[in-house]
Amino acid sequence: MSSNVGQNYPYTSEIESDRAAAVAAVIEAHPELAGTIATEATPLDASERWWVWKCPTKGCRGLLHAAGYSLEKHAVFVVCDGTCAKTFLR
């Protein structure tokens, strides 16, 4: 089992308005992520709650928030609100 799959357990969940605000804040702090999300993900469907994961990047204490669905794989495309500001598939 790859480490990406093995560490795919959610940390918590958040309501839609909190998720949208977190993703917007990450994009505001890192404008280049808007293009990445636009080219690598499709919009999320309507949901009241979304899972949140801890960032797996060493030294980053951020959380991963759902930003869309991956275009290439059956996965949720997430962005980190921490110092690394990386994207992942969950």
Secondary structure, DSSP 4 states (H G I P E B T S, - for coil): --HHHHT----EEEEHHHHHHHHHHHHHH-THHHHHHHHHEEPPPP-SEEEEEE--STT---EEEEEEEESSSSSEEEEE-SSS--EEE-
